[in-house]
């Protein structure tokens, strides 16, 4: 019974997030973060919807920003990823997404650069 209720809630949230994308839009009004920081630190709407269903309540935009900024302290040092808890941290796709693709021996333009520029 519990899983049916959970599934129903998740289905409704996913329906809302796909038809009304602005439902998960964050605004800097009343936030501890700038709009630019909020924009680069929020997960996709479907992730927020699944999180809402899992917790029977939604986390705030500030929560996701704080979690993202916290992740930069653990996962944005390519020379030492020992503190990073992501199970994909040793894959090429993770490194490319976090640090940018390797071009002429350099990496730039990844998620870590975006968060650092916008939030730190």
Protein Blocks (a to p, Z undefined) as FASTA:
>chain_A
ZZmmmmmmmmmmmmmmmmmmmlmpccfehpabdfklmmmmpccfklmmmmmmmnopacdf
klmmmmmmmmmmmmmcfklmklpmbfklmgfklmmmmnopaeehiaehiaklmmmmmmZZ
